[in-house]
C-alpha cells in the first residue's frame, strides 16, 4: 500500500465539512483567501508572485461559479482548503 502526502483537508480540527459546506460560506472563503494574499507583505508577494497570482485567479473563478450555481461541491471545498494551506505556508515560512 502506498502512502500519500497528508493534505490540509485531513486536519481533524478543521471546521469545514466538505459534505455540509453552505455555498455562501464557500464563496466567502474565496474572498478571504483572495484578501489574505492581497494583505501579504510585498517581500512575500515578490517571492511568491506566480503562485499568489494563480491562486487569486482560481479563487475568483471558483467564487463566480459557486455564486452562479448557488452550490459548493465537496471537491471545490477541498480545493479551497488546499489553496489556503499553500498560501498559509508561504506566509508562515516568510514571517
N, CA, C and O atoms as a CHARMM CRD file, in Angstrom:
* protein
*
  380
    1    1 UNK  N      0.84300  -1.16500   0.00000 PROA 1      0.00000
    2    1 UNK  CA     0.00000   0.00000   0.00000 PROA 1      0.00000
    3    1 UNK  C      0.89900   1.24200   0.00000 PROA 1      0.00000
    4    1 UNK  O      1.82600   1.34300   0.80400 PROA 1      0.00000
    5    2 UNK  N      0.62100   2.17600  -0.89900 PROA 2      0.00000
    6    2 UNK  CA     1.44700   3.38500  -0.96600 PROA 2      0.00000
    7    2 UNK  C      0.91500   4.43800  -0.00700 PROA 2      0.00000
    8    2 UNK  O     -0.28100   4.50700   0.27700 PROA 2      0.00000
    9    3 UNK  N      1.83400   5.24700   0.47600 PROA 3      0.00000
   10    3 UNK  CA     1.45900   6.33300   1.37300 PROA 3      0.00000
   11    3 UNK  C      1.21700   7.58100   0.54500 PROA 3      0.00000
   12    3 UNK  O      1.92400   7.83400  -0.43100 PROA 3      0.00000
   13    4 UNK  N      0.23500   8.34900   0.92700 PROA 4      0.00000
   14    4 UNK  CA     0.01800   9.62000   0.26400 PROA 4      0.00000
   15    4 UNK  C      0.36300  10.74100   1.22200 PROA 4      0.00000
   16    4 UNK  O      0.32400  10.58200   2.44200 PROA 4      0.00000
   17    5 UNK  N      0.70100  11.87600   0.63800 PROA 5      0.00000
   18    5 UNK  CA     1.00900  13.03800   1.46000 PROA 5      0.00000
   19    5 UNK  C     -0.24300  13.53000   2.15100 PROA 5      0.00000
   20    5 UNK  O     -1.30600  13.56000   1.53000 PROA 5      0.00000
   21    6 UNK  N     -0.16000  13.91900   3.41800 PROA 6      0.00000
   22    6 UNK  CA    -1.32700  14.49200   4.07700 PROA 6      0.00000
   23    6 UNK  C     -1.70200  15.81400   3.42400 PROA 6      0.00000
   24    6 UNK  O     -0.83800  16.56000   2.96200 PROA 6      0.00000
   25    7 UNK  N     -2.97300  16.08900   3.39200 PROA 7      0.00000
   26    7 UNK  CA    -3.47000  17.33400   2.81600 PROA 7      0.00000
   27    7 UNK  C     -4.08800  18.16800   3.91500 PROA 7      0.00000
   28    7 UNK  O     -4.35900  17.68000   5.01200 PROA 7      0.00000
   29    8 UNK  N     -4.30700  19.43900   3.60300 PROA 8      0.00000
   30    8 UNK  CA    -4.93100  20.33900   4.57200 PROA 8      0.00000
   31    8 UNK  C     -6.30000  19.81000   4.98700 PROA 8      0.00000
   32    8 UNK  O     -6.72100  19.99800   6.12900 PROA 8      0.00000
   33    9 UNK  N     -6.99400  19.15100   4.06500 PROA 9      0.00000
   34    9 UNK  CA    -8.33000  18.65000   4.37100 PROA 9      0.00000
   35    9 UNK  C     -8.31100  17.47400   5.34100 PROA 9      0.00000
   36    9 UNK  O     -9.36700  17.04600   5.80500 PROA 9      0.00000
   37   10 UNK  N     -7.12200  16.94200   5.65800 PROA 10     0.00000
   38   10 UNK  CA    -7.01800  15.82500   6.58800 PROA 10     0.00000
   39   10 UNK  C     -7.05500  16.26200   8.04600 PROA 10     0.00000
   40   10 UNK  O     -7.15800  15.41900   8.93700 PROA 10     0.00000
   41   11 UNK  N     -6.97500  17.53300   8.30100 PROA 11     0.00000
   42   11 UNK  CA    -6.90300  18.04600   9.65900 PROA 11     0.00000
   43   11 UNK  C     -8.19600  17.76700  10.41700 PROA 11     0.00000
   44   11 UNK  O     -9.26500  18.17800   9.96600 PROA 11     0.00000
   45   12 UNK  N     -8.12800  17.07100  11.57000 PROA 12     0.00000
   46   12 UNK  CA    -9.34300  16.72900  12.29600 PROA 12     0.00000
   47   12 UNK  C    -10.00500  17.92700  12.97500 PROA 12     0.00000
   48   12 UNK  O    -11.20100  17.87500  13.26400 PROA 12     0.00000
   49   13 UNK  N     -9.26100  19.00500  13.23900 PROA 13     0.00000
   50   13 UNK  CA    -9.85900  20.14300  13.91000 PROA 13     0.00000
   51   13 UNK  C    -10.39300  21.18000  12.92800 PROA 13     0.00000
   52   13 UNK  O    -10.76400  22.28300  13.32900 PROA 13     0.00000
   53   14 UNK  N    -10.43100  20.83900  11.67800 PROA 14     0.00000
   54   14 UNK  CA   -10.88900  21.75200  10.64700 PROA 14     0.00000
   55   14 UNK  C    -12.39900  21.95600  10.77700 PROA 14     0.00000
   56   14 UNK  O    -13.15100  20.98700  10.88100 PROA 14     0.00000
   57   15 UNK  N    -12.83800  23.20000  10.77100 PROA 15     0.00000
   58   15 UNK  CA   -14.26000  23.49400  10.92400 PROA 15     0.00000
   59   15 UNK  C    -15.03500  23.32200   9.62600 PROA 15     0.00000
   60   15 UNK  O    -16.26600  23.32400   9.64200 PROA 15     0.00000
   61   16 UNK  N    -14.34700  23.17400   8.51400 PROA 16     0.00000
   62   16 UNK  CA   -15.01400  22.97600   7.23300 PROA 16     0.00000
   63   16 UNK  C    -15.37100  21.52200   7.05700 PROA 16     0.00000
   64   16 UNK  O    -14.51900  20.64700   7.21000 PROA 16     0.00000
   65   17 UNK  N    -16.62000  21.25300   6.73700 PROA 17     0.00000
   66   17 UNK  CA   -17.04800  19.90900   6.41400 PROA 17     0.00000
   67   17 UNK  C    -17.36400  19.90100   4.93000 PROA 17     0.00000
   68   17 UNK  O    -18.28100  20.59200   4.48600 PROA 17     0.00000
   69   18 UNK  N    -16.62100  19.13100   4.16500 PROA 18     0.00000
   70   18 UNK  CA   -16.76700  19.13400   2.71900 PROA 18     0.00000
   71   18 UNK  C    -18.16600  18.73600   2.26700 PROA 18     0.00000
   72   18 UNK  O    -18.61200  19.17400   1.20700 PROA 18     0.00000
   73   19 UNK  N    -18.85400  17.93500   3.02900 PROA 19     0.00000
   74   19 UNK  CA   -20.18600  17.48300   2.63400 PROA 19     0.00000
   75   19 UNK  C    -21.27700  18.48000   3.01000 PROA 19     0.00000
   76   19 UNK  O    -22.35300  18.47300   2.41200 PROA 19     0.00000
   77   20 UNK  N    -21.00800  19.33800   3.99800 PROA 20     0.00000
   78   20 UNK  CA   -22.06100  20.20100   4.51300 PROA 20     0.00000
   79   20 UNK  C    -21.81500  21.69300   4.33000 PROA 20     0.00000
   80   20 UNK  O    -22.57200  22.50200   4.86700 PROA 20     0.00000
   81   21 UNK  N    -20.79200  22.07700   3.59700 PROA 21     0.00000
   82   21 UNK  CA   -20.47900  23.49200   3.46000 PROA 21     0.00000
   83   21 UNK  C    -21.53500  24.20300   2.64600 PROA 21     0.00000
   84   21 UNK  O    -21.87500  23.79000   1.53700 PROA 21     0.00000
   85   22 UNK  N    -22.04200  25.26700   3.20800 PROA 22     0.00000
   86   22 UNK  CA   -23.01100  26.12500   2.55900 PROA 22     0.00000
   87   22 UNK  C    -22.32200  26.89100   1.42600 PROA 22     0.00000
   88   22 UNK  O    -21.16900  27.29400   1.57400 PROA 22     0.00000
   89   23 UNK  N    -22.99400  27.09300   0.32200 PROA 23     0.00000
   90   23 UNK  CA   -22.37500  27.76200  -0.81400 PROA 23     0.00000
   91   23 UNK  C    -21.96600  29.18600  -0.46900 PROA 23     0.00000
   92   23 UNK  O    -20.95200  29.67500  -0.96700 PROA 23     0.00000
   93   24 UNK  N    -22.74000  29.85900   0.37500 PROA 24     0.00000
   94   24 UNK  CA   -22.38700  31.23100   0.75800 PROA 24     0.00000
   95   24 UNK  C    -21.10600  31.24900   1.59500 PROA 24     0.00000
   96   24 UNK  O    -20.28100  32.15200   1.45600 PROA 24     0.00000
   97   25 UNK  N    -20.94700  30.25100   2.46100 PROA 25     0.00000
   98   25 UNK  CA   -19.73700  30.13200   3.26700 PROA 25     0.00000
   99   25 UNK  C    -18.52900  29.88600   2.36200 PROA 25     0.00000
  100   25 UNK  O    -17.46400  30.46700   2.57100 PROA 25     0.00000
  101   26 UNK  N    -18.69400  29.03800   1.37400 PROA 26     0.00000
  102   26 UNK  CA   -17.59800  28.75100   0.44500 PROA 26     0.00000
  103   26 UNK  C    -17.23400  29.99200  -0.36600 PROA 26     0.00000
  104   26 UNK  O    -16.05300  30.26700  -0.57900 PROA 26     0.00000
  105   27 UNK  N    -18.22800  30.73900  -0.81800 PROA 27     0.00000
  106   27 UNK  CA   -17.96500  31.96800  -1.56900 PROA 27     0.00000
  107   27 UNK  C    -17.22900  32.98400  -0.70200 PROA 27     0.00000
  108   27 UNK  O    -16.31500  33.66100  -1.17300 PROA 27     0.00000
  109   28 UNK  N    -17.62600  33.08800   0.55900 PROA 28     0.00000
  110   28 UNK  CA   -16.95600  33.99600   1.48800 PROA 28     0.00000
  111   28 UNK  C    -15.51700  33.54300   1.72200 PROA 28     0.00000
  112   28 UNK  O    -14.61600  34.37100   1.85400 PROA 28     0.00000
  113   29 UNK  N    -15.30600  32.25100   1.77300 PROA 29     0.00000
  114   29 UNK  CA   -13.95300  31.73100   1.97200 PROA 29     0.00000
  115   29 UNK  C    -13.06600  32.08100   0.77100 PROA 29     0.00000
  116   29 UNK  O    -11.87500  32.34500   0.93900 PROA 29     0.00000
  117   30 UNK  N    -13.63200  32.08400  -0.41800 PROA 30     0.00000
  118   30 UNK  CA   -12.87900  32.51500  -1.60000 PROA 30     0.00000
  119   30 UNK  C    -12.39700  33.95200  -1.40800 PROA 30     0.00000
  120   30 UNK  O    -11.24000  34.27300  -1.68200 PROA 30     0.00000
  121   31 UNK  N    -13.29500  34.80300  -0.93700 PROA 31     0.00000
  122   31 UNK  CA   -12.94300  36.20600  -0.69000 PROA 31     0.00000
  123   31 UNK  C    -11.85100  36.30500   0.36200 PROA 31     0.00000
  124   31 UNK  O    -10.91500  37.09100   0.20900 PROA 31     0.00000
  125   32 UNK  N    -11.95500  35.52300   1.42500 PROA 32     0.00000
  126   32 UNK  CA   -10.95600  35.56200   2.49200 PROA 32     0.00000
  127   32 UNK  C     -9.57400  35.15000   1.98900 PROA 32     0.00000
  128   32 UNK  O     -8.57300  35.76400   2.35700 PROA 32     0.00000
  129   33 UNK  N     -9.51500  34.12400   1.15800 PROA 33     0.00000
  130   33 UNK  CA    -8.23000  33.68900   0.60700 PROA 33     0.00000
  131   33 UNK  C     -7.64400  34.78900  -0.27700 PROA 33     0.00000
  132   33 UNK  O     -6.45700  35.10200  -0.18800 PROA 33     0.00000
  133   34 UNK  N     -8.48800  35.37000  -1.13000 PROA 34     0.00000
  134   34 UNK  CA    -8.04700  36.45100  -2.01500 PROA 34     0.00000
  135   34 UNK  C     -7.48700  37.60800  -1.20300 PROA 34     0.00000
  136   34 UNK  O     -6.42000  38.13500  -1.52000 PROA 34     0.00000
  137   35 UNK  N     -8.20100  38.00300  -0.15900 PROA 35     0.00000
  138   35 UNK  CA    -7.77500  39.12800   0.67200 PROA 35     0.00000
  139   35 UNK  C     -6.52100  38.80700   1.47800 PROA 35     0.00000
  140   35 UNK  O     -5.68100  39.68100   1.69600 PROA 35     0.00000
  141   36 UNK  N     -6.39200  37.56900   1.91700 PROA 36     0.00000
  142   36 UNK  CA    -5.18900  37.15800   2.65200 PROA 36     0.00000
  143   36 UNK  C     -3.95600  37.37600   1.76700 PROA 36     0.00000
  144   36 UNK  O     -2.91300  37.82900   2.23900 PROA 36     0.00000
  145   37 UNK  N     -4.08700  37.05200   0.49900 PROA 37     0.00000
  146   37 UNK  CA    -2.98700  37.25800  -0.44100 PROA 37     0.00000
  147   37 UNK  C     -2.74100  38.75300  -0.65300 PROA 37     0.00000
  148   37 UNK  O     -1.59600  39.20600  -0.66000 PROA 37     0.00000
  149   38 UNK  N     -3.81500  39.50500  -0.82300 PROA 38     0.00000
  150   38 UNK  CA    -3.68300  40.95500  -1.02400 PROA 38     0.00000
  151   38 UNK  C     -2.96500  41.63000   0.13600 PROA 38     0.00000
  152   38 UNK  O     -2.22900  42.59600  -0.06200 PROA 38     0.00000
  153   39 UNK  N     -3.17500  41.12600   1.33600 PROA 39     0.00000
  154   39 UNK  CA    -2.59600  41.72900   2.53200 PROA 39     0.00000
  155   39 UNK  C     -1.18800  41.22900   2.84200 PROA 39     0.00000
  156   39 UNK  O     -0.56900  41.67800   3.80700 PROA 39     0.00000
  157   40 UNK  N     -0.68300  40.31100   2.03900 PROA 40     0.00000
  158   40 UNK  CA     0.67300  39.78100   2.27000 PROA 40     0.00000
  159   40 UNK  C      1.69800  40.88800   2.06600 PROA 40     0.00000
  160   40 UNK  O      1.54500  41.73000   1.18200 PROA 40     0.00000
  161   41 UNK  N      2.74900  40.88300   2.89000 PROA 41     0.00000
  162   41 UNK  CA     3.80900  41.87900   2.72600 PROA 41     0.00000
  163   41 UNK  C      4.43600  41.80400   1.32800 PROA 41     0.00000
  164   41 UNK  O      4.46300  40.74300   0.70500 PROA 41     0.00000
  165   42 UNK  N      4.92900  42.92900   0.85700 PROA 42     0.00000
  166   42 UNK  CA     5.44400  42.99600  -0.51600 PROA 42     0.00000
  167   42 UNK  C      6.62000  42.05300  -0.76700 PROA 42     0.00000
  168   42 UNK  O      6.76500  41.53400  -1.87300 PROA 42     0.00000
  169   43 UNK  N      7.46500  41.82200   0.24700 PROA 43     0.00000
  170   43 UNK  CA     8.59500  40.90700   0.02300 PROA 43     0.00000
  171   43 UNK  C      8.11000  39.47300  -0.20100 PROA 43     0.00000
  172   43 UNK  O      8.71000  38.72700  -0.97500 PROA 43     0.00000
  173   44 UNK  N      7.03000  39.09100   0.47200 PROA 44     0.00000
  174   44 UNK  CA     6.45600  37.75800   0.24800 PROA 44     0.00000
  175   44 UNK  C      5.78000  37.71900  -1.11300 PROA 44     0.00000
  176   44 UNK  O      5.89500  36.72900  -1.83600 PROA 44     0.00000
  177   45 UNK  N      5.08000  38.78400  -1.46700 PROA 45     0.00000
  178   45 UNK  CA     4.45000  38.87400  -2.78300 PROA 45     0.00000
  179   45 UNK  C      5.50400  38.69500  -3.87300 PROA 45     0.00000
  180   45 UNK  O      5.28500  37.97200  -4.84500 PROA 45     0.00000
  181   46 UNK  N      6.64400  39.35700  -3.70700 PROA 46     0.00000
  182   46 UNK  CA     7.70100  39.25000  -4.71300 PROA 46     0.00000
  183   46 UNK  C      8.18500  37.80900  -4.84900 PROA 46     0.00000
  184   46 UNK  O      8.39700  37.32300  -5.96000 PROA 46     0.00000
  185   47 UNK  N      8.35700  37.13800  -3.73300 PROA 47     0.00000
  186   47 UNK  CA     8.86800  35.76500  -3.73600 PROA 47     0.00000
  187   47 UNK  C      7.84200  34.76500  -4.27900 PROA 47     0.00000
  188   47 UNK  O      8.20800  33.76800  -4.90100 PROA 47     0.00000
  189   48 UNK  N      6.57000  35.03700  -4.04000 PROA 48     0.00000
  190   48 UNK  CA     5.51500  34.07800  -4.39600 PROA 48     0.00000
  191   48 UNK  C      4.58900  34.61200  -5.48000 PROA 48     0.00000
  192   48 UNK  O      3.44900  34.16300  -5.59500 PROA 48     0.00000
  193   49 UNK  N      5.06500  35.56200  -6.27300 PROA 49     0.00000
  194   49 UNK  CA     4.19900  36.25700  -7.22000 PROA 49     0.00000
  195   49 UNK  C      3.38000  35.31900  -8.10100 PROA 49     0.00000
  196   49 UNK  O      2.15600  35.43500  -8.15400 PROA 49     0.00000
  197   50 UNK  N      4.03600  34.39500  -8.79000 PROA 50     0.00000
  198   50 UNK  CA     3.32200  33.49700  -9.71200 PROA 50     0.00000
  199   50 UNK  C      2.29800  32.64700  -8.97500 PROA 50     0.00000
  200   50 UNK  O      1.17200  32.47000  -9.44100 PROA 50     0.00000
  201   51 UNK  N      2.69900  32.12300  -7.81800 PROA 51     0.00000
  202   51 UNK  CA     1.78500  31.28600  -7.02900 PROA 51     0.00000
  203   51 UNK  C      0.58700  32.10200  -6.56000 PROA 51     0.00000
  204   51 UNK  O     -0.55700  31.68400  -6.74300 PROA 51     0.00000
  205   52 UNK  N      0.83900  33.25800  -5.95900 PROA 52     0.00000
  206   52 UNK  CA    -0.25800  34.09200  -5.44900 PROA 52     0.00000
  207   52 UNK  C     -1.20100  34.51700  -6.57100 PROA 52     0.00000
  208   52 UNK  O     -2.42100  34.47900  -6.41100 PROA 52     0.00000
  209   53 UNK  N     -0.63100  34.92100  -7.70200 PROA 53     0.00000
  210   53 UNK  CA    -1.46900  35.35100  -8.82000 PROA 53     0.00000
  211   53 UNK  C     -2.34800  34.20000  -9.31300 PROA 53     0.00000
  212   53 UNK  O     -3.52500  34.39300  -9.61900 PROA 53     0.00000
  213   54 UNK  N     -1.76700  33.01100  -9.38500 PROA 54     0.00000
  214   54 UNK  CA    -2.51900  31.83400  -9.81700 PROA 54     0.00000
  215   54 UNK  C     -3.65700  31.51800  -8.84700 PROA 54     0.00000
  216   54 UNK  O     -4.77800  31.23300  -9.27100 PROA 54     0.00000
  217   55 UNK  N     -3.37200  31.56700  -7.55800 PROA 55     0.00000
  218   55 UNK  CA    -4.40500  31.27600  -6.55400 PROA 55     0.00000
  219   55 UNK  C     -5.51300  32.31900  -6.62400 PROA 55     0.00000
  220   55 UNK  O     -6.69200  31.97400  -6.54300 PROA 55     0.00000
  221   56 UNK  N     -5.15000  33.58300  -6.77300 PROA 56     0.00000
  222   56 UNK  CA    -6.18000  34.61900  -6.85300 PROA 56     0.00000
  223   56 UNK  C     -7.08200  34.41500  -8.06500 PROA 56     0.00000
  224   56 UNK  O     -8.29700  34.59200  -7.96800 PROA 56     0.00000
  225   57 UNK  N     -6.51000  34.04800  -9.18900 PROA 57     0.00000
  226   57 UNK  CA    -7.32200  33.77900 -10.38000 PROA 57     0.00000
  227   57 UNK  C     -8.26900  32.60700 -10.13100 PROA 57     0.00000
  228   57 UNK  O     -9.44100  32.65600 -10.50400 PROA 57     0.00000
  229   58 UNK  N     -7.75100  31.55500  -9.50000 PROA 58     0.00000
  230   58 UNK  CA    -8.56600  30.36600  -9.25000 PROA 58     0.00000
  231   58 UNK  C     -9.70600  30.65400  -8.27400 PROA 58     0.00000
  232   58 UNK  O    -10.84200  30.24800  -8.51700 PROA 58     0.00000
  233   59 UNK  N     -9.41200  31.35500  -7.16400 PROA 59     0.00000
  234   59 UNK  CA   -10.48600  31.59800  -6.18500 PROA 59     0.00000
  235   59 UNK  C    -11.51700  32.58300  -6.73700 PROA 59     0.00000
  236   59 UNK  O    -12.69900  32.49200  -6.40600 PROA 59     0.00000
  237   60 UNK  N    -11.08000  33.51700  -7.57100 PROA 60     0.00000
  238   60 UNK  CA   -12.03400  34.43800  -8.19000 PROA 60     0.00000
  239   60 UNK  C    -12.99800  33.67700  -9.11200 PROA 60     0.00000
  240   60 UNK  O    -14.21200  33.88000  -9.07600 PROA 60     0.00000
  241   61 UNK  N    -12.42200  32.80200  -9.93200 PROA 61     0.00000
  242   61 UNK  CA   -13.23700  31.99900 -10.84300 PROA 61     0.00000
  243   61 UNK  C    -14.15400  31.05000 -10.07300 PROA 61     0.00000
  244   61 UNK  O    -15.32800  30.89000 -10.40600 PROA 61     0.00000
  245   62 UNK  N    -13.59300  30.42700  -9.04000 PROA 62     0.00000
  246   62 UNK  CA   -14.38000  29.49500  -8.24100 PROA 62     0.00000
  247   62 UNK  C    -15.53400  30.21200  -7.54900 PROA 62     0.00000
  248   62 UNK  O    -16.64600  29.68700  -7.48500 PROA 62     0.00000
  249   63 UNK  N    -15.27300  31.40400  -7.03400 PROA 63     0.00000
  250   63 UNK  CA   -16.33700  32.17000  -6.36900 PROA 63     0.00000
  251   63 UNK  C    -17.45300  32.49700  -7.35300 PROA 63     0.00000
  252   63 UNK  O    -18.63000  32.38100  -7.01400 PROA 63     0.00000
  253   64 UNK  N    -17.09500  32.90500  -8.57100 PROA 64     0.00000
  254   64 UNK  CA   -18.10600  33.20400  -9.58700 PROA 64     0.00000
  255   64 UNK  C    -18.96100  31.97800  -9.88300 PROA 64     0.00000
  256   64 UNK  O    -20.18100  32.08100 -10.01000 PROA 64     0.00000
  257   65 UNK  N    -18.32100  30.82300  -9.99300 PROA 65     0.00000
  258   65 UNK  CA   -19.05600  29.58300 -10.26200 PROA 65     0.00000
  259   65 UNK  C    -19.96000  29.22200  -9.09100 PROA 65     0.00000
  260   65 UNK  O    -21.12500  28.87400  -9.28500 PROA 65     0.00000
  261   66 UNK  N    -19.43200  29.30200  -7.89200 PROA 66     0.00000
  262   66 UNK  CA   -20.21700  28.96700  -6.69400 PROA 66     0.00000
  263   66 UNK  C    -21.43000  29.89000  -6.57900 PROA 66     0.00000
  264   66 UNK  O    -22.53400  29.43300  -6.28500 PROA 66     0.00000
  265   67 UNK  N    -21.22700  31.16300  -6.80500 PROA 67     0.00000
  266   67 UNK  CA   -22.34400  32.10900  -6.69300 PROA 67     0.00000
  267   67 UNK  C    -23.36700  31.92300  -7.80800 PROA 67     0.00000
  268   67 UNK  O    -24.56600  32.07400  -7.57300 PROA 67     0.00000
  269   68 UNK  N    -22.91700  31.60100  -9.00800 PROA 68     0.00000
  270   68 UNK  CA   -23.87400  31.43900 -10.11400 PROA 68     0.00000
  271   68 UNK  C    -24.67600  30.14400  -9.98500 PROA 68     0.00000
  272   68 UNK  O    -25.84300  30.09600 -10.37600 PROA 68     0.00000
  273   69 UNK  N    -24.05900  29.09800  -9.44100 PROA 69     0.00000
  274   69 UNK  CA   -24.77400  27.83200  -9.29200 PROA 69     0.00000
  275   69 UNK  C    -25.43200  27.68600  -7.92000 PROA 69     0.00000
  276   69 UNK  O    -26.27400  26.81400  -7.70700 PROA 69     0.00000
  277   70 UNK  N    -25.02300  28.56900  -6.98600 PROA 70     0.00000
  278   70 UNK  CA   -25.51800  28.51900  -5.60600 PROA 70     0.00000
  279   70 UNK  C    -25.27800  27.14000  -4.99500 PROA 70     0.00000
  280   70 UNK  O    -26.12900  26.56300  -4.31800 PROA 70     0.00000
  281   71 UNK  N    -24.06000  26.64000  -5.27800 PROA 71     0.00000
  282   71 UNK  CA   -23.67200  25.31400  -4.79100 PROA 71     0.00000
  283   71 UNK  C    -22.15300  25.25500  -4.68300 PROA 71     0.00000
  284   71 UNK  O    -21.43700  25.77300  -5.54000 PROA 71     0.00000
  285   72 UNK  N    -21.67900  24.62300  -3.63200 PROA 72     0.00000
  286   72 UNK  CA   -20.24500  24.36700  -3.46200 PROA 72     0.00000
  287   72 UNK  C    -20.06500  22.86000  -3.33400 PROA 72     0.00000
  288   72 UNK  O    -20.53600  22.24500  -2.37800 PROA 72     0.00000
  289   73 UNK  N    -19.38400  22.27900  -4.30300 PROA 73     0.00000
  290   73 UNK  CA   -19.17800  20.83300  -4.27200 PROA 73     0.00000
  291   73 UNK  C    -18.09700  20.48300  -3.25200 PROA 73     0.00000
  292   73 UNK  O    -17.27700  21.32900  -2.89700 PROA 73     0.00000
  293   74 UNK  N    -18.09800  19.24300  -2.78700 PROA 74     0.00000
  294   74 UNK  CA   -17.02100  18.80500  -1.89000 PROA 74     0.00000
  295   74 UNK  C    -15.63500  19.00200  -2.52200 PROA 74     0.00000
  296   74 UNK  O    -14.68400  19.34400  -1.81800 PROA 74     0.00000
  297   75 UNK  N    -15.51100  18.79300  -3.82000 PROA 75     0.00000
  298   75 UNK  CA   -14.22000  18.98000  -4.49700 PROA 75     0.00000
  299   75 UNK  C    -13.79600  20.45100  -4.45800 PROA 75     0.00000
  300   75 UNK  O    -12.61500  20.74800  -4.28200 PROA 75     0.00000
  301   76 UNK  N    -14.74800  21.37000  -4.62100 PROA 76     0.00000
  302   76 UNK  CA   -14.41800  22.79600  -4.54900 PROA 76     0.00000
  303   76 UNK  C    -13.96500  23.17000  -3.14100 PROA 76     0.00000
  304   76 UNK  O    -12.98700  23.89800  -2.97200 PROA 76     0.00000
  305   77 UNK  N    -14.66600  22.67700  -2.15100 PROA 77     0.00000
  306   77 UNK  CA   -14.30400  22.97400  -0.76700 PROA 77     0.00000
  307   77 UNK  C    -12.91900  22.42000  -0.45800 PROA 77     0.00000
  308   77 UNK  O    -12.11300  23.09000   0.18700 PROA 77     0.00000
  309   78 UNK  N    -12.64200  21.22100  -0.90600 PROA 78     0.00000
  310   78 UNK  CA   -11.33200  20.61600  -0.70000 PROA 78     0.00000
  311   78 UNK  C    -10.25200  21.44400  -1.39200 PROA 78     0.00000
  312   78 UNK  O     -9.18800  21.67800  -0.81900 PROA 78     0.00000
  313   79 UNK  N    -10.51500  21.88600  -2.61300 PROA 79     0.00000
  314   79 UNK  CA    -9.54900  22.70800  -3.34800 PROA 79     0.00000
  315   79 UNK  C     -9.28600  24.01900  -2.61700 PROA 79     0.00000
  316   79 UNK  O     -8.14300  24.46800  -2.53900 PROA 79     0.00000
  317   80 UNK  N    -10.33500  24.63300  -2.08300 PROA 80     0.00000
  318   80 UNK  CA   -10.15700  25.87600  -1.33100 PROA 80     0.00000
  319   80 UNK  C     -9.28000  25.65800  -0.10800 PROA 80     0.00000
  320   80 UNK  O     -8.40300  26.46900   0.18800 PROA 80     0.00000
  321   81 UNK  N     -9.52000  24.56500   0.59700 PROA 81     0.00000
  322   81 UNK  CA    -8.69600  24.25700   1.77600 PROA 81     0.00000
  323   81 UNK  C     -7.23400  24.09600   1.39000 PROA 81     0.00000
  324   81 UNK  O     -6.34500  24.62400   2.05700 PROA 81     0.00000
  325   82 UNK  N     -6.99400  23.36900   0.31700 PROA 82     0.00000
  326   82 UNK  CA    -5.62900  23.12100  -0.12200 PROA 82     0.00000
  327   82 UNK  C     -4.94300  24.40000  -0.59800 PROA 82     0.00000
  328   82 UNK  O     -3.75900  24.60800  -0.33200 PROA 82     0.00000
  329   83 UNK  N     -5.68700  25.25700  -1.30300 PROA 83     0.00000
  330   83 UNK  CA    -5.11200  26.52400  -1.74400 PROA 83     0.00000
  331   83 UNK  C     -4.77500  27.40400  -0.54700 PROA 83     0.00000
  332   83 UNK  O     -3.70700  28.01500  -0.49700 PROA 83     0.00000
  333   84 UNK  N     -5.68900  27.46400   0.41500 PROA 84     0.00000
  334   84 UNK  CA    -5.42900  28.28200   1.59400 PROA 84     0.00000
  335   84 UNK  C     -4.23200  27.74300   2.36800 PROA 84     0.00000
  336   84 UNK  O     -3.42800  28.51900   2.88500 PROA 84     0.00000
  337   85 UNK  N     -4.11000  26.44100   2.45000 PROA 85     0.00000
  338   85 UNK  CA    -2.97700  25.83000   3.12700 PROA 85     0.00000
  339   85 UNK  C     -1.66600  26.24600   2.45600 PROA 85     0.00000
  340   85 UNK  O     -0.69200  26.55800   3.14100 PROA 85     0.00000
  341   86 UNK  N     -1.63700  26.25200   1.13600 PROA 86     0.00000
  342   86 UNK  CA    -0.44600  26.67600   0.40900 PROA 86     0.00000
  343   86 UNK  C     -0.11400  28.13300   0.65600 PROA 86     0.00000
  344   86 UNK  O      1.05200  28.48400   0.83800 PROA 86     0.00000
  345   87 UNK  N     -1.12500  28.98100   0.66300 PROA 87     0.00000
  346   87 UNK  CA    -0.91500  30.40300   0.95100 PROA 87     0.00000
  347   87 UNK  C     -0.37200  30.56300   2.36500 PROA 87     0.00000
  348   87 UNK  O      0.58400  31.30500   2.59100 PROA 87     0.00000
  349   88 UNK  N     -0.98300  29.86900   3.30800 PROA 88     0.00000
  350   88 UNK  CA    -0.54000  29.96700   4.70000 PROA 88     0.00000
  351   88 UNK  C      0.90900  29.51600   4.86200 PROA 88     0.00000
  352   88 UNK  O      1.66200  30.12300   5.62300 PROA 88     0.00000
  353   89 UNK  N      1.30300  28.46600   4.15900 PROA 89     0.00000
  354   89 UNK  CA     2.69200  28.00600   4.23600 PROA 89     0.00000
  355   89 UNK  C      3.65900  29.08600   3.74600 PROA 89     0.00000
  356   89 UNK  O      4.70400  29.31000   4.35700 PROA 89     0.00000
  357   90 UNK  N      3.31000  29.75200   2.64800 PROA 90     0.00000
  358   90 UNK  CA     4.14800  30.84000   2.14200 PROA 90     0.00000
  359   90 UNK  C      4.26100  31.95600   3.19100 PROA 90     0.00000
  360   90 UNK  O      5.34600  32.47600   3.45500 PROA 90     0.00000
  361   91 UNK  N      3.13300  32.30000   3.76900 PROA 91     0.00000
  362   91 UNK  CA     3.12000  33.39300   4.74400 PROA 91     0.00000
  363   91 UNK  C      3.90300  33.02800   6.00100 PROA 91     0.00000
  364   91 UNK  O      4.63900  33.85300   6.54300 PROA 91     0.00000
  365   92 UNK  N      3.74300  31.80000   6.45700 PROA 92     0.00000
  366   92 UNK  CA     4.42500  31.36100   7.69100 PROA 92     0.00000
  367   92 UNK  C      5.92800  31.22400   7.50200 PROA 92     0.00000
  368   92 UNK  O      6.69400  31.60100   8.39000 PROA 92     0.00000
  369   93 UNK  N      6.36400  30.69700   6.37400 PROA 93     0.00000
  370   93 UNK  CA     7.79500  30.48400   6.18900 PROA 93     0.00000
  371   93 UNK  C      8.53400  31.78600   5.90800 PROA 93     0.00000
  372   93 UNK  O      9.76200  31.83600   5.96900 PROA 93     0.00000
  373   94 UNK  N      7.78900  32.82800   5.60300 PROA 94     0.00000
  374   94 UNK  CA     8.42800  34.11000   5.27800 PROA 94     0.00000
  375   94 UNK  C      8.12500  35.19100   6.31400 PROA 94     0.00000
  376   94 UNK  O      8.28700  36.37900   6.03500 PROA 94     0.00000
  377   95 UNK  N      7.69200  34.79200   7.49100 PROA 95     0.00000
  378   95 UNK  CA     7.40000  35.77500   8.54100 PROA 95     0.00000
  379   95 UNK  C      8.67300  36.33500   9.12000 PROA 95     0.00000
  380   95 UNK  O      8.62500  37.17700  10.01700 PROA 95     0.00000
